Amino acid sequence: MIYKKSVYRKSWQPVIRASFIAAGLIVAAGCSDSDSSSEESEDAAENSDPTPDPEESGAVVDIYNAIFTERSADCGDYVNTLDATVTDIKNSLTFNADVQITATDTECTITSNSVPNHDFNDESAAFAGGLEGATITATDLVSTVTRTPTLAATTTPLSQGVKNAIFLNGVRLDILSAGCYRPNSPDAGEDGNVGIGCDSNADWLLDPLGTESKFGVDQHNAHTQPGGLYHYHGGPNAMFDDNPGSNGSPVIGFAADGYPVYGSYFYDNNTGQVRKAISGYTLKTGSRGTRSDTNPGGDHNGTYNDDWEYTGNGDLDECNGMAVDGQYGYYVTDTYPWVIKCFSGTPHESFGNNNIQGPGGPPGN
């Protein structure tokens, strides 16, 4: 397996779970200009132990609050055993995140308990039901992605039955809500909206990050389903930052079709600058029309997915992806659709709801 200890960067004092002293000495010796130092470094390299394989040595990488740095589009380059100890801020509870990434010649499997690598449920959040004490439930997930994704003849729309992506911290992306405009429902609010019960084909489907309440997400654009499954509705802010390398943001996960998901930044070959990718979706102008049983009325303001239209006035295609230097991938954006709008390849069956193996409960928002 490939063990890439350089994949993660921390902004604080890391917890060391395995010794990389030998590997560090090899790198340091190799920087010497003298012939004798070069020979010594070669001898050291021959006699030192190799960087430990996590399966063979039991090495585990602590990724608490880690900023990811690697840009490889091959999921096989992220094979590792990862963990983190994190806090539910509101409830002062401690959780342990566990992630195992393995690979064969053709695909990678990410097995996790759906606990993130960062603290969660801050004061801005209102997790499932908004009840005091609401928190996450560790939920076993097994997600498999191909190592050789290909663009399909036609794109596949998102649905609530297929989760969108798995991030390298073991938490899934689930862009769509199950809320919509349904004024005749007994559960509808004054605005005619319901928070659950709508399928992906419903008119005026609510955009979780476009609503005033943002569906109770925390500062990481994530919340829980009623059963406690923690999942993102937008970019996971803790996994990349605004100080990308010279080539742009890192890979932070893989979509269900196997293509990488990058942070927000890319190297623009036209300008020679690293900048944020811009969505090709534009907010419609003017009014939605007169409010009725089938129309929420009011102005297009981003509350609903239907408030947006694809105009191509950005960098990204209709699925929120693009190819840079020949490598296709999806990008986190500051506006709708946030990460992924559709699949450019073919999603793997493991991203279906029936592959949620823990007590997290049925799919919801």
N, C-alpha and C positions, 0 to 999 in steps of 0.2 A: 504494500500500500504506500501511497505518497503521503508523507506527514509534513505539512507546510506550517511550521511554527511562525512564519512571517506573514501569515494571512491576517493576523489581528494586531491592532495597535491599541494601546490603552492610554488614557489621559490621566491615570492615577497609578499608584503603586500596585503592580500585579501580584497576585498570589501564585507562587511557583509550585506547580504540582509535579514537575519532572525536571531532571537535571539536564541542561543543555550546555554545561561548561565545556565539555570536550569539543563540541561543534563550534562554540564561540572561540576557543583557542585556535582552532584550525583557521577560521576566518581572519583572526587578528594576525597570526603568523604569516599568512599569505599576503599581507599588505607590506611586508618588509622588502626593501630594495636590494639587500645583500644576498650574494649567492649562498653563503653558509646558512642564512636564515631560511632561504628557499628550500635548501636540502633538508633542514631540520623540520620544516613544515610538512614536506612530503613524507618524511619518516613518521611524523606525528599522525598524519592522515592515515597512513597504512596501519599504524598500531592502535589508534584510538577506536573506541566503539562508535558505530554509526549512530546517527540520530535515531532515537527509539521509535519503534513502530508501536502505536497505542494498543493494538491487539495482542502483540507479543509481550510488551513490557508493562501494560496496565497504565501507561501514561495518559493523563487526562488534562486537557487544557481548560483553564478557568477563563470564561469569556464574559464575566460580569462587566457590563458597560463597555465592552470592547468595540472599537471602531475598526471595521473590516477594511482591508487594503488591497487584497488580491483581485485581479481583473480577468483571470482565466475563465473562458466560457465553457471549459470542460468540467463537469461536476466531479469527475474523478480526481481533480486536483484539490478537493476539499475533504478527502477522506480523513476522518478524525473522530476522536471521542471528546466531547465537550461537556462542560457543566457550568453552573453558576448558582450562587445563593442570592436570592432576591427578596424584596420586601413588598408586601401589600401595604402601601403607605397609610391609607385610611384606617385599616384594621390592625396595623402593627403586627402582621403575621409574616412568618418566614416560609419561603418555598424554595425547593431545589429544582433547577432546570437540568434535564438530562437529554443529550443529543448524541446519536451515533450515526455517522455517515460512512457508508460502505459502498464499494463499487465492484462491478464485474467488467468484462470487456465491452459490454453494450449498454449498461445502465447503472444508475446510482440509486441507493435507497437511503432515505433519511428517516430514522426512527426517533421519535421524541415523545415527551410527555406534555407538550404544548405550553409549558411554562416558559416565559420569555427570559432573556439574559439581562434584563434591566428591571428596576423597581417599577411598580405600576399602581394603578388605582389612586392617583393623586386627587387633590381637592377639586379639580375640574371635572372629574369623572362621576358618572351615575350608572354603575353596573346593573345588570339585569334586574328589572323591577324597581330600581332606585331605592331598594330597602337598605336600611342601616345594617351593616355587616355583610352585604353582598360581596363575594370575592370569587376567585377563579377555582376551578376544579382541575387537578392534573388529569389529562386525558391522553391516552396513548394514540399516537398517529403514526402511520407508516405510509410514506409518500415515495413513489418511484418515478424517476425521470430518465429519459433516454440520453445517452451521451452524444448521439448524432441526430439532433432534430433537423427536420426539413420543412420548408415552407409548403403548406398545403395549397391545392388548387383554389380552394375557397376558405375563407376564415370561418371560425366557429364562434358563435355568440356566447357570451357568458350566461350562466344559469345558476340558480341556487342549488342545483343538484351536483355541480362540479366546482370544487374550490379552485381558486385561480393560481395560486403559487404556494411554495413552501420556502420560507426564509431560512438562512443558514443557522439561525438560532432556534429552529424547530417549531416555529409558529406559522400558521397558515394565513394567507391573504384571502379575504372574502369581500370583494368590492360591493356586491349588490346587497341592498337591504330587502326586507320582506314587507316594507311599508309602502303605502300608496294613498292616493286620493280615493276615498270610498265613503262619501258623505252619508249614505243610507245605512251604514253599519252601526250597530249599537255601541261599538267601541270607538267611533269616530270622535275626534275633538271638534272644537269650534271651527277650525279651519277645514274640516272634512277629511282629515288624514287619519289613517290607522297605522300603527307601528309594526304590525305583523299580520300575516295571512295572505299576502299578495305574491303571486308568482312573478317570474322574471319578464313575462310578456304583458304584465298589467300596464295600462296607460297611467301616466303620471306616477311612475315609481319614484319613491323618495331617494335622493342621494344622501347617504348618511352624513357626509362632511359638508353638505350644502344646507342642511337644516339648522335652525337656530340652536337646537339642543345638541346637534351633532351626534345624536343617538347615544349620548352619555359616554363618548370615548374619552380616554385619558390623553395625556400630552403626547402619547405615542400613536395616536389615531387608532386605538384599539379598545375593545370592551369585551364583554362576555355574552354568550348566548344564555338563555334561561337555565340551562344545565351547568353553566360554569366554564364552557370552552372559551378560552381567550383567543382572539383573532383580530387581525388588522383590517381596517377599511381604507387605509391609505398607506403612505410610506412610513416605515418604522424609523422614526427620527433618531433613535439611539444607535443605529448600525452604521451610519455614515455621517459625515459632517460637511461643513462649508469650506474645508481646507483640503480639497482633493489633490492627488498627485498630478504630475504633468500630463497624464493621459486621461484624467477624469475620475469619476467616482468608481468605487469598487463594485464587484458583483456582491449582492446581498442575499440572493436567493435564486430559485429557478421556477419558472412558470410550469404549469401542468403539461405543456407541450415540449418541455425540455430546454427552451431558450432561457438565457440568463436574464435576471432582473438586476439592473444597475441602479445606483443612486441617481442624483439629479444632474450630475455634471458629465460633460463629454468634451473631447478635443475637437474643435471646429477647424477642419482643414482649410476652410475658405478664409478664415480670419487669423488662424494661428493662435487662437486663444482657447482657454478652457472656460466653458460657460454652462449655464443650466439649459437643459433641453426644454423646448417650449411645445406645449400641447397644440395639436391641430384643431382642437375643438373651440368654438366661439360661443359665448352666451348670446342667445337670441335677443333682439331688441323689441321693445314695445310690449303690448298686452297679450295675454293668453286668450283673451276673449271674455265673454260674459260668464260669470259663475253659474254652473248648472250641476245636474247630477253626474255629468261626465266631464266637466271642465272646472278646475279650481279657481279660474279667474285670476285677476291681479296681473302684475307684470312678471316677465321672465326674470327671475332673480337667482336661479341656481338651486332652488329647493328640490326640483325634480330633474331626473335625467333628461326628460323631454325639453327642458329649458335650454339644452345645448344642441349644437349642430356641428357636424364636421365640415370645416371650410378649407382645411389644408394650410391655414395661415400660421404655420409653425414648423417645427422640425420633424414631427412624428407622424406616422401613418394612422389609419383609423383604429388600429389596435393599441396605439400609444407606443409603438416600437420604431426602430430604424436600424440600418446597417451602418456601422462605422468601421472603416478599413476592412470591409468585407464580412464583419461579424454582426449578425442581427441580434437585437436584444430589446427588452422593454425598459423604460426609464420612469423613475419617480418624477412627477411634475407638481408644480405648485397649484395647478388648477385641474378641473375635471379633464379626464377621468382618473386622475391621481396616480395610477400605476398601469393598469391593464383595462382595455375596453373589450377586447375579443382575443381569441387565440389565432395566431398566424400559422401555427402548426397544429398537430393533432394531440389533444390532451390525453394523458394516461389514465386508465380506469381507476388507479389507486387514489385519485383525487375526488372520487365520488363520496357522498355522505355515508355510504354503507361501510366505508373503511375507517370510520372513527370508532376506535375499539374500547374506549374508556367510558366512564360514567358522566361524560360531559353533556349528554342529553341530545335530543333531536336538533336538527339545524334550525336556526332562527336568524335574527338580525346580527 
